[in-house]
Amino acid sequence: MISQKTIQDIFDTAKVEDIVGDYVDLRKRGVNLLGLCPFHNEKTPSFTVSPAKNIYKCFGCGQGGGPIQFLMEHDSMTYPEALRNLAVRYGIEIEEDESNEKNAEERQLIDSLYIINNYALDFYKKTLFETAEGKSVGLSYFKERGFNQATIEKFGLGITFNSPDALTKSAVSNSYNIELLKKLGLTSKHGRDFFRNRVMFPIHHVNGKVIGFAGRILKPDKKAPKYLNSPETEIYHKSNVLYASHLAKGPMRKKDECILVEGYTDVISLHQAGIENVVASSGTSLTVGQIKLIRRYTQNIKILYDGDAAGIKAALRGLDLVLQQDLNVKVVLLPEGHDPDSYLKEVGSTAFETFIDRQAKDFILFKTDLLLKETENDPIKRTGLVKDIVSSIALIPDPIKRSVYIQQCSQLLEMSEQILISALNKDVSEVLQKKRKDKEREERRASADFPTDAPPEGDTTDPRPEVPSRAADNYQEMHIVKLLMNDGDKYYNEEDKVTVAEFILGNIEDIIDEFDNPVYQQIVKEYHASLINDKQLALSYFVNHKNKEIAKLAVNLSSSQFEMSENWKKLWDIELQTQPIPDENYVTDGMHALLHFKFRKIMKMLNRNKLLLKDIPSGDKDQLMNIINKHQQLTDLRNEIAAKLKLVIIR
């Protein structure tokens, strides 16, 4: 495990403009740099890099973070992989924390599994290219499928023959652990090779590392399965993997579309024909993990299926999950008797692309049209069809998109739009109720890691419904957090060397528990605990926080789409007279934020006190006097703050 000292060295050294500049053409605009976002298609630059804050932020798609987050998102690296990449780049020596033996062992195991898979990859490729049988049988097999040598090498294809333990013997003789070979499914429990007499398709993680294999039988055999796949391991989770995603992620972003097919050879044929935004689900029904992987690169998915009955059933299976994840889905049924590979060979790449563009049908309309044919002249089946269609539309998160689909389905089904809307509202209500229950479950799970029970990623607000006063409280809390993150380590008072964080937290430490938003409260408590230990926290601490919600919030609260123009000073010699420029106005901001925050919390405490007064048992004079005295103290404090803020209190 990388030591905390090394991690901090990386935080302090890595420059976001260096890392992003390798992928994006950046041009200076004021104090920031601007370029076209690498995470979504855009013609007008909205991707901003702030060297001063060491962050990037796209105001088009919302992506943001620091150097580490950029590598994790753009190159699909894990957090440790991004750290190691930056350490190598900047010549930082990596210190391992030996105190955590369990993590070190896990890391060593994962590294070993990757190394052994690479050994197997090389073994299968050498068998294909460097043995007489490989050249005569294997290369002939692939060339019969229409694959040229460049494509074979690009996808790392290989072969294995009927030797019972060729790979196992070779690996063990090179000091590889046989137990790990068994764990990866390369060697059976009896010490024999698991893959024999098969052409081999390596399966890669989106970052390009080999995580497993699929082996297709060379000769048809009723007793043997057509395909064998590696088992699930610490590095291979089939439900989160799409075949060739490591090659397709760039083209998917560029074309803003993912083409999804079923088989390995379909993917390879399309890539060879120049259609590279293609991945395969490897014969399994789509999973949420696979859909989320696609959504990282595009919101648009086009699914290609065989035109037979099985292909049609596959087109309807599990695609409600895609709608639920708010992707735009189109379905293409190929002519009967064809799969993508065979149809491409028959018509060529240009005609193939034209066909799938013209034949692509929106999934909901495809489903409606298809089921209408099945339920013709049968009112009972037709009722079931309507319910089926409406239940699919209800899964779509975007209400505008739902409304458009209802209008279109009303015309296709020849039914009143109002009837469909009534049915839809009922289903949407059920969907929302299920989401609320799922959210509550997630929050209970999250509480094990985060005592403040932070809301799930993508939602920085309190999950409870807000009334106007709570919205104002939320804003005041956010303002405090924004000042702490951006300016907490700056001096509020130069003479006494008091920082903004010390000034703010010193004034609210007795009411930190009054923060309503759990994420904001966690940030304030962490900063307060850090100050107790004489340690200031910089913006980079929050941008690189292990809680993704806090990291995302840090980027959002430290980014602005606008900045003060240099021309006021440069061209006209005009400067702000009454206060510093916004980025340097933290002294006044700190004072006002603090007063507003305290004012609202005191008002809240006064309201609670009024309720307590009503509940005091008659005759309990001591308790009555205690609450009255406390109420008076709070009232005096409220009036004092109101006077400073020039607020009028209506009695």
LOLOSE-406791 format. One record per residue (C-alpha): residue in one letter; x negated, y negated, z. Coordinates in steps of 0.2 Angstrom, whole numbers, padded with zeros to 4 digits, always signed. Layout:
N
AXYZ ...
REM end
This chain:
651
M+0000+0000+0000 I-0007-0017-0005 S-0012-0027+0011 Q-0002-0043+0015 K-0018-0053+0013 T-0021-0047-0005 I-0002-0051-0009 Q-0005-0069-0002 D-0020-0071-0012 I-0011-0066-0027 F+0004-0078-0023 D-0009-0092-0020 T-0019-0089-0036 A-0007-0083-0050 K-0001-0098-0061 V+0016-0096-0069 E+0011-0106-0084 D-0003-0094-0088 I+0008-0079-0087 V+0023-0086-0096 G+0011-0094-0109 D+0006-0077-0115 Y+0024-0074-0121 V+0032-0091-0124 D+0026-0106-0134 L+0027-0119-0121 R+0027-0138-0124 K+0024-0152-0111 R+0040-0162-0106 G+0036-0174-0092 V+0029-0164-0077 N+0036-0148-0083 L+0034-0136-0098 L+0048-0131-0110 G+0050-0117-0122 L+0063-0104-0130 C+0069-0092-0117 P+0062-0074-0119 F+0077-0067-0110 H+0090-0072-0122 N+0092-0079-0140 E+0093-0098-0141 K+0089-0111-0153 T+0088-0126-0142 P+0074-0124-0128 S+0082-0122-0110 F+0068-0112-0102 T+0058-0123-0090 V+0041-0120-0082 S+0036-0130-0067 P+0017-0129-0064 A+0019-0139-0048 K+0032-0127-0040 N+0025-0112-0049 I+0042-0106-0055 Y+0051-0104-0071 K+0070-0106-0074 C+0081-0104-0089 F+0096-0116-0088 G+0104-0106-0102 C+0105-0088-0095 G+0100-0091-0077 Q+0084-0081-0076 G+0071-0088-0064 G+0057-0084-0052 G+0038-0085-0051 P+0024-0076-0060 I+0028-0059-0051 Q+0046-0060-0056 F+0042-0064-0074 L+0032-0048-0076 M+0045-0038-0067 E+0059-0044-0079 H+0049-0046-0095 D+0038-0031-0095 S+0049-0020-0083 M+0036-0018-0070 T+0039-0013-0052 Y+0034-0026-0039 P+0018-0016-0035 E+0014-0015-0053 A+0016-0033-0056 L+0005-0037-0041 R-0009-0026-0047 N-0008-0033-0065 L-0010-0051-0058 A-0024-0045-0046 V-0034-0038-0061 R-0030-0053-0072 Y-0037-0065-0059 G-0051-0054-0052 I-0043-0052-0035 E-0050-0037-0025 I-0035-0026-0019 E-0036-0021-0001 E-0025-0006+0004 D-0016-0007+0020 E-0021+0010+0028 S-0009+0008+0043 N+0005+0014+0032 E+0000+0031+0028 K+0017+0037+0022 N+0018+0023+0009 A+0000+0027+0003 E+0005+0045+0001 E+0020+0041-0009 R+0010+0029-0020 Q-0003+0042-0023 L+0010+0055-0027 I+0019+0044-0040 D+0002+0039-0048 S-0003+0058-0049 L+0014+0062-0057 Y+0011+0049-0071 I-0007+0055-0073 I-0002+0073-0076 N+0012+0068-0088 N-0001+0059-0098 Y-0012+0074-0098 A+0003+0085-0104 L+0007+0071-0118 D-0011+0072-0124 F-0010+0091-0124 Y+0005+0093-0134 K-0001+0080-0147 K-0018+0089-0148 T-0009+0105-0151 L+0001+0096-0165 F-0014+0087-0174 E-0029+0097-0170 T-0024+0116-0171 A-0021+0125-0187 E-0004+0131-0181 G+0001+0114-0176 K-0003+0107-0193 S+0005+0120-0203 V+0021+0122-0192 G+0023+0107-0182 L+0018+0093-0194 S+0028+0102-0208 Y+0043+0102-0196 F+0042+0084-0193 K+0039+0079-0211 E+0054+0090-0216 R+0064+0079-0204 G+0058+0064-0214 F+0045+0057-0201 N+0029+0050-0207 Q+0013+0051-0197 A+0014+0033-0191 T+0031+0037-0183 I+0025+0054-0176 E+0011+0044-0167 K+0022+0030-0162 F+0034+0041-0153 G+0020+0052-0146 L+0028+0068-0153 G+0020+0085-0150 I+0022+0104-0150 T+0019+0119-0140 F+0019+0137-0145 N+0023+0154-0137 S+0007+0155-0127 P+0014+0159-0109 D+0003+0147-0099 A-0008+0137-0112 L-0004+0120-0104 T-0005+0126-0086 K-0022+0135-0088 S-0029+0119-0096 A-0022+0108-0083 V-0028+0118-0068 S-0045+0121-0076 N-0046+0102-0077 S-0042+0101-0058 Y-0024+0096-0059 N-0013+0102-0045 I-0002+0116-0050 E+0011+0112-0037 L+0013+0095-0045 L+0014+0103-0062 K+0029+0113-0055 K+0037+0098-0048 L+0037+0089-0065 G+0044+0105-0073 L+0029+0108-0084 T+0025+0124-0075 S+0038+0137-0069 K+0038+0144-0052 H+0030+0159-0058 G+0015+0149-0065 R+0020+0150-0084 D+0023+0135-0095 F+0041+0129-0095 F+0041+0122-0113 R+0036+0135-0126 N+0039+0136-0144 R+0046+0119-0145 V+0043+0102-0153 M+0041+0089-0139 F+0048+0072-0137 P+0040+0062-0123 I+0053+0051-0113 H+0046+0035-0107 H+0051+0022-0094 V+0055+0005-0100 N+0038+0000-0095 G+0030+0013-0107 K+0025+0026-0095 V+0029+0044-0098 I+0041+0050-0085 G+0047+0067-0093 F+0049+0077-0109 A+0063+0085-0120 G+0058+0101-0130 R+0068+0106-0145 I+0068+0124-0150 L+0058+0128-0166 K+0069+0142-0172 P+0088+0144-0168 D+0091+0157-0154 K+0108+0161-0147 K+0100+0166-0130 A+0090+0150-0128 P+0096+0132-0126 K+0093+0120-0141 Y+0085+0107-0129 L+0076+0109-0113 N+0073+0093-0102 S+0061+0089-0087 P+0070+0090-0070 E+0073+0075-0060 T+0058+0069-0050 E+0052+0054-0041 I+0048+0045-0057 Y+0062+0052-0068 H+0080+0048-0065 K+0090+0053-0080 S+0105+0042-0077 N+0093+0026-0077 V+0084+0031-0093 L+0087+0027-0111 Y+0076+0036-0124 A+0065+0023-0133 S+0069+0009-0122 H+0051+0004-0121 L+0050+0001-0140 A+0068-0006-0142 K+0068-0019-0128 G+0060-0033-0138 P+0070-0030-0154 M+0086-0029-0143 R+0082-0046-0136 K+0078-0053-0153 K+0093-0047-0162 D+0104-0049-0146 E+0112-0032-0149 C+0109-0014-0144 I+0113+0001-0155 L+0116+0016-0145 V+0116+0034-0153 E+0116+0051-0145 G+0100+0060-0151 Y+0081+0058-0151 T+0080+0061-0170 D+0093+0048-0173 V+0083+0035-0164 I+0067+0040-0173 S+0074+0039-0190 L+0082+0022-0187 H+0066+0015-0180 Q+0056+0022-0195 A+0069+0013-0207 G+0065-0003-0198 I+0081-0003-0187 E+0072-0004-0170 N+0085-0011-0158 V+0091+0007-0155 V+0091+0019-0140 A+0099+0035-0136 S+0108+0041-0120 S+0100+0058-0123 G+0116+0068-0125 T+0123+0062-0108 S+0139+0052-0105 L+0134+0034-0102 T+0130+0029-0084 V+0130+0013-0074 G+0111+0013-0073 Q+0109+0015-0092 I+0122+0001-0095 K+0113-0011-0083 L+0097-0007-0092 I+0104-0012-0109 R+0112-0028-0100 R+0094-0034-0096 Y+0091-0037-0114 T+0108-0040-0122 Q+0126-0042-0119 N+0131-0034-0135 I+0131-0015-0138 K+0136-0006-0154 I+0139+0013-0151 L+0137+0025-0166 Y+0146+0042-0165 D+0149+0056-0177 G+0165+0055-0187 D+0172+0072-0181 A+0184+0076-0167 A+0170+0078-0155 G+0162+0061-0160 I+0179+0053-0157 K+0181+0061-0140 A+0164+0055-0135 A+0168+0037-0141 L+0182+0037-0128 R+0172+0045-0114 G+0165+0034-0100 L+0166+0018-0110 D+0177+0010-0097 L+0161+0008-0087 V+0154-0002-0101 L+0169-0014-0100 Q+0167-0015-0081 Q+0149-0021-0083 D+0156-0035-0095 L+0147-0030-0111 N+0154-0033-0128 V+0156-0016-0135 K+0159-0011-0153 V+0161+0007-0159 V+0156+0014-0176 L+0162+0031-0182 L+0151+0038-0196 P+0159+0048-0211 E+0164+0065-0206 G+0150+0078-0206 H+0137+0065-0203 D+0126+0059-0189 P+0115+0043-0189 D+0100+0053-0195 S+0109+0062-0210 Y+0119+0047-0215 L+0104+0036-0215 K+0095+0048-0227 E+0109+0049-0238 V+0113+0030-0241 G+0096+0022-0236 S+0093+0008-0223 T+0101-0007-0232 A+0117+0002-0235 F+0117+0010-0218 E+0115-0007-0209 T+0129-0014-0220 F+0141+0000-0216 I+0139-0001-0197 D+0141-0020-0198 R+0157-0018-0208 Q+0164-0003-0199 A+0161-0009-0181 K+0177-0010-0171 D+0179-0019-0155 F+0181-0005-0142 I+0198-0009-0136 L+0205-0011-0153 F+0197+0005-0159 K+0205+0014-0144 T+0222+0006-0147 D+0222+0010-0166 L+0216+0028-0162 L+0229+0032-0149 L+0243+0024-0159 K+0240+0038-0172 E+0241+0051-0159 T+0257+0045-0151 E+0267+0041-0166 N+0286+0044-0164 D+0283+0050-0146 P+0290+0037-0133 I+0283+0046-0118 K+0266+0048-0125 R+0267+0030-0131 T+0271+0024-0113 G+0255+0033-0107 L+0245+0025-0121 V+0250+0007-0115 K+0245+0011-0098 D+0229+0018-0104 I+0225+0003-0114 V+0230-0010-0101 S+0220+0000-0087 S+0204-0002-0099 I+0207-0021-0101 A+0210-0023-0082 L+0192-0018-0080 I+0185-0033-0090 P+0179-0046-0077 D+0181-0061-0089 P+0199-0067-0088 I+0198-0076-0105 K+0192-0060-0113 R+0206-0050-0105 S+0219-0063-0112 V+0213-0062-0130 Y+0214-0043-0129 I+0231-0043-0122 Q+0237-0054-0137 Q+0229-0043-0150 C+0236-0027-0142 S+0253-0035-0141 Q+0253-0037-0160 L+0246-0019-0163 L+0258-0011-0151 E+0273-0022-0156 M+0277-0026-0138 S+0280-0041-0128 E+0265-0050-0122 Q+0273-0054-0105 I+0276-0035-0102 L+0258-0031-0105 I+0253-0046-0094 S+0264-0039-0080 A+0256-0022-0081 L+0239-0030-0083 N+0241-0040-0067 K+0245-0025-0057 D+0230-0016-0063 V+0218-0031-0061 S+0224-0032-0043 E+0220-0014-0040 V+0203-0017-0048 L+0199-0032-0037 Q+0205-0022-0021 K+0193-0008-0026 K+0179-0021-0028 R+0182-0029-0011 K+0181-0012-0003 D+0165-0007-0012 K+0158-0024-0008 E+0162-0021+0011 R+0154-0004+0010 E+0138-0012+0002 E+0137-0025+0015 R+0138-0012+0029 R+0124-0003+0021 A+0114-0019+0018 S+0116-0023+0037 A+0104-0009+0040 D+0090-0019+0031 F+0096-0037+0034 P+0104-0040+0051 T+0113-0055+0044 D+0123-0044+0032 A+0118-0054+0016 P+0131-0054+0002 P+0126-0043-0014 E+0115-0050-0028 G+0123-0063-0038 D+0134-0070-0025 T+0126-0083-0013 T+0143-0088-0005 D+0151-0082+0011 P+0163-0067+0005 R+0177-0074+0016 P+0189-0086+0007 E+0184-0104+0009 V+0195-0119+0014 P+0189-0136+0010 S+0181-0139+0027 R+0171-0123+0025 A+0165-0128+0007 A+0158-0144+0015 D+0150-0134+0029 N+0142-0123+0015 Y+0135-0138+0006 Q+0128-0146+0022 E+0120-0129+0026 M+0113-0127+0008 H+0106-0145+0009 I+0096-0140+0025 V+0089-0124+0017 K+0084-0134+0001 L+0074-0146+0011 L+0066-0132+0021 M+0061-0123+0005 N+0055-0137-0005 D+0048-0150+0008 G+0047-0140+0024 D+0028-0141+0024 K+0027-0159+0020 Y+0025-0173+0034 Y+0040-0181+0040 N+0030-0192+0051 E+0012-0195+0045 E+0006-0203+0061 D+0012-0189+0073 K+0009-0175+0059 V+0026-0169+0061 T+0032-0159+0046 V+0050-0159+0039 A+0053-0142+0045 E+0047-0146+0063 F+0059-0161+0063 I+0074-0152+0056 L+0072-0136+0066 G+0068-0145+0082 N+0084-0154+0081 I+0095-0139+0077 E+0087-0125+0086 D+0101-0124+0098 I+0115-0122+0084 I+0106-0111+0072 D+0119-0098+0076 E+0132-0110+0070 F+0127-0107+0051 D+0142-0099+0043 N+0133-0093+0027 P+0123-0077+0032 V+0110-0080+0019 Y+0106-0098+0024 Q+0106-0093+0042 Q+0093-0079+0039 I+0082-0092+0030 V+0083-0104+0044 K+0079-0091+0057 E+0064-0084+0047 Y+0057-0102+0046 H+0061-0105+0064 A+0052-0089+0070 S+0037-0094+0059 L+0035-0111+0067 I+0035-0103+0084 N+0020-0094+0078 D+0012-0110+0071 K+0014-0105+0053 Q+0022-0116+0040 L+0031-0108+0025 A+0029-0114+0007 L+0041-0112-0007 S+0031-0097-0014 Y+0036-0088+0002 F+0054-0089-0003 V+0052-0087-0022 N+0043-0070-0018 H+0055-0065-0004 K+0059-0046-0003 N+0077-0051-0002 K+0082-0054-0020 E+0096-0065-0015 I+0084-0077-0005 A+0071-0076-0020 K+0085-0081-0032 L+0092-0095-0021 A+0074-0102-0019 V+0072-0104-0038 N+0089-0111-0040 L+0087-0124-0026 S+0070-0129-0032 S+0074-0131-0051 S+0083-0146-0060 Q+0087-0147-0078 F+0083-0166-0077 E+0068-0176-0071 M+0064-0194-0069 S+0057-0201-0085 E+0039-0208-0085 N+0045-0222-0097 W+0052-0232-0083 K+0035-0235-0076 K+0024-0232-0092 L+0034-0243-0104 W+0043-0256-0093 D+0033-0256-0077 I+0050-0253-0067 E+0049-0243-0051 L+0062-0238-0038 Q+0063-0252-0025 T+0074-0246-0012 Q+0068-0228-0009 P+0055-0216-0016 I+0058-0205-0032 P+0070-0191-0028 D+0056-0177-0027 E+0047-0188-0013 N+0063-0194-0004 Y+0062-0180+0009 V+0061-0191+0024 T+0077-0200+0021 D+0085-0184+0014 G+0080-0175+0030 M+0087-0187+0042 H+0104-0188+0032 A+0105-0170+0030 L+0102-0167+0048 L+0115-0180+0054 H+0128-0173+0042 F+0125-0155+0047 K+0126-0159+0066 F+0141-0170+0064 R+0151-0155+0055 K+0145-0142+0068 I+0150-0154+0082 M+0167-0156+0075 K+0169-0137+0073 M+0164-0135+0092 L+0176-0149+0097 N+0190-0139+0088 R+0185-0123+0097 N+0185-0132+0113 K+0203-0139+0110 L+0209-0121+0108 L+0200-0115+0124 L+0209-0129+0134 K+0226-0122+0128 D+0221-0104+0135 I+0215-0109+0152 P+0226-0101+0165 S+0235-0114+0175 G+0227-0118+0192 D+0209-0114+0186 K+0203-0132+0189 D+0184-0127+0189 Q+0185-0120+0171 L+0196-0134+0166 M+0184-0147+0172 N+0169-0138+0164 I+0177-0138+0147 I+0183-0156+0148 N+0165-0162+0153 K+0158-0152+0138 H+0171-0159+0127 Q+0166-0177+0132 Q+0148-0174+0129 L+0152-0167+0112 T+0163-0182+0108 D+0150-0194+0114 L+0137-0186+0103 R+0149-0185+0088 N+0152-0204+0090 E+0134-0208+0091 I+0130-0198+0075 A+0146-0206+0066 A+0139-0223+0070 K+0122-0219+0062 L+0131-0212+0046 K+0144-0226+0046 L+0158-0214+0047 V+0176-0219+0052 I+0184-0207+0064 I+0203-0206+0064 R+0209-0202+0081 
REM end
